[in-house]
Amino acid sequence: MAIVTVLDDYQDVALTSTDWSPVLAAHVVEVDTEHLIDVAPRLADSAIVVAMRERTVFDAALFARLPALELLVTTGMKNASIDLDAAAAHGVTVCGTEGIGNAVPELTIGMMIALTRNFAQEDAAVRAGGWQHTIGPGLAGRTLGVVGLGRLGIPVARLAQAFGMEVIAWSPQLTQERAEPHGVRCVSKAELFGTADVITIHMPLSERSRGLIGAAELGAMKRSAYLINTSRGPIVDEAALLGVLGDGLIAGAGLDVYDVEPLPVHHRLRDMPNTLLLPHIGYVTTEVYEFWYAQVVEDIMAWTAGAPVRVLSSPG
């Protein structure tokens, strides 16, 4: 029987999120719950690999080291970490899973409240026997700056408006005509970073957006302002962010994404007291995992039957 390897199942829930019995009847299933830097030795005998989002890079060099690999299934219908042309050239079929729900906006608002009201610090203080050590701003009357008013930015804006926040937005292609139906004012990049009390990023990572927020933008923020990033780490210049956090030039940052994931153990961000750090869980919900892994099983069984579905790349 062929070996199926499930990568990066951090929460150890892949096999309990759906019924794997059809796959288990036809294949040997192995699950890795820790992230591997070099996956090639682990996958040497794997005919089928299940990748979680963009946690593992599958490029031409890796495909060349995996001669047994025939099917790669990724959660989601896009994965920037997979070289689809290289997969096809090496005879590997790549299939995906469709989307469900939109959990990032609610996480973003939760991070905004937890960051500004110091939830993590107060929880730690109470557990240590303390009581009321910090104070933070309410959201009503404050200004939220949204970088990227699209599929994620729009619901974030609506949720913020429910708290009485004014919402402004900027992106390279955004116009007031597109922003106005959502009750959002389109502003320049300079105005957004210079006036917003909280700035949240909702843009995909591309060569155009990499390093989009650097020293100039962060330096323009008010000392009382907060930055939240639930999109992709490299959109923000990490060195510049560490600089303004370390110098107290902004009030704090809430991060769910990083340049390197998992975040290295001795990374400087872990020592920054004015941060809220989450382990890239914006999309991670019980419902999403149940839906994705059910479709992973479907993908594997359809490919096994010779009729693959949700194909992103095919050697044919």
C-alpha positions, 0 to 999 in steps of 0.5 A, spaced: 500 500 500 502 507 498 504 511 504 500 517 505 504 523 509 500 528 512 505 534 514 504 540 519 498 537 523 500 542 529 494 540 533 494 533 532 487 533 529 487 531 522 485 524 523 479 526 527 477 532 523 473 527 518 472 520 516 479 517 513 477 510 513 477 510 505 484 512 505 486 507 511 483 501 507 487 503 501 493 506 504 498 507 510 497 514 513 503 517 517 502 524 520 507 529 522 505 534 528 512 538 528 514 542 522 520 539 519 526 544 516 528 538 511 522 534 509 526 530 503 528 524 508 521 524 511 518 523 505 522 519 501 517 513 500 511 517 500 507 517 494 502 522 497 503 528 501 498 532 504 500 539 505 497 544 510 497 551 507 504 554 505 507 551 511 512 547 507 515 549 500 515 545 494 520 547 489 523 544 483 529 542 488 525 538 493 520 535 487 527 532 484 529 529 491 522 525 492 522 520 486 516 516 489 511 522 490 505 522 485 500 526 489 500 532 493 494 535 496 494 542 499 489 545 503 486 551 499 486 552 492 492 556 492 499 555 495 504 560 493 509 555 496 508 550 491 511 550 484 506 547 480 510 547 473 515 543 477 510 539 480 508 537 473 515 536 470 516 531 475 510 527 474 506 530 480 499 531 480 497 537 485 490 537 488 487 542 493 481 544 497 475 549 497 474 554 502 469 555 507 467 561 512 472 567 513 475 567 520 480 572 519 476 578 520 473 576 527 480 574 529 483 581 527 477 584 531 479 580 537 486 581 537 485 589 536 481 588 543 486 584 546 492 588 544 489 595 546 486 593 553 492 588 554 488 582 555 495 577 555 498 582 561 492 582 565 491 575 565 498 573 567 497 578 572 491 575 575 494 568 575 500 571 579 496 574 584 495 581 582 490 586 580 489 591 574 496 593 572 494 596 565 490 601 562 488 602 554 483 605 550 476 604 548 475 603 540 469 608 540 471 614 536 478 611 534 480 611 527 481 604 524 486 604 518 485 598 513 491 596 508 487 592 503 479 593 502 478 587 499 475 580 501 478 580 508 478 588 509 471 589 508 468 585 513 473 587 518 471 594 517 464 593 518 465 589 525 470 595 527 464 600 525 459 596 530 464 598 535 463 606 533 470 606 529 471 611 523 474 607 518 479 609 513 483 605 508 488 605 502 491 600 497 495 602 491 488 601 487 483 603 492 478 609 490 473 612 494 468 610 489 469 603 491 470 604 498 464 609 499 459 603 499 462 600 505 462 607 509 469 607 508 473 613 507 479 612 501 485 616 504 493 616 501 498 612 504 501 617 508 494 620 511 492 612 513 499 611 517 499 618 520 492 618 523 490 611 524 489 609 531 489 602 529 492 599 522 490 592 520 493 589 514 489 585 509 493 584 502 496 578 499 503 577 499 506 578 492 513 582 489 509 588 489 507 588 497 513 585 500 516 590 504 510 595 503 510 597 510 517 599 512 521 604 516 517 610 513 510 608 514 512 605 521 515 611 523 509 616 521 505 612 526 502 615 532 506 613 538 499 611 541 497 607 535 497 599 534 499 595 528 496 588 526 498 583 521 494 577 520 496 577 512 503 575 511 509 577 515 514 579 509 509 585 508 512 589 514 519 590 514 521 586 520 527 590 522 523 596 522 518 593 526 522 591 531 526 598 531 519 602 532 517 597 538 524 597 541 524 604 541 517 605 544 515 609 537 508 605 537 504 603 542 504 595 540 503 590 535 499 584 534 502 579 529 499 572 527 504 572 521 512 572 521 517 572 516 519 565 518 514 560 521 514 557 526 517 563 529 524 561 531 525 560 539 530 566 540 526 571 536 527 578 538 519 579 538 518 574 543 521 579 548 517 585 546 512 586 552 508 591 547 506 585 542 500 580 542 503 574 538 499 568 535 501 562 531 498 563 525 491 561 527 487 566 523 484 561 518 484 555 524 477 553 526 474 547 527 469 548 521 475 549 517 479 543 518 473 539 518 471 541 511 478 541 508 480 534 511 474 531 508 476 534 501 483 532 502 480 525 503 476 526 497 482 528 493 486 522 495 480 517 493 478 520 487 486 520 485 486 513 487 480 511 482 484 515 476 479 521 476 482 526 480 478 532 482 480 540 484 486 539 480 491 545 480 497 541 476 497 535 472 503 531 469 498 530 463 
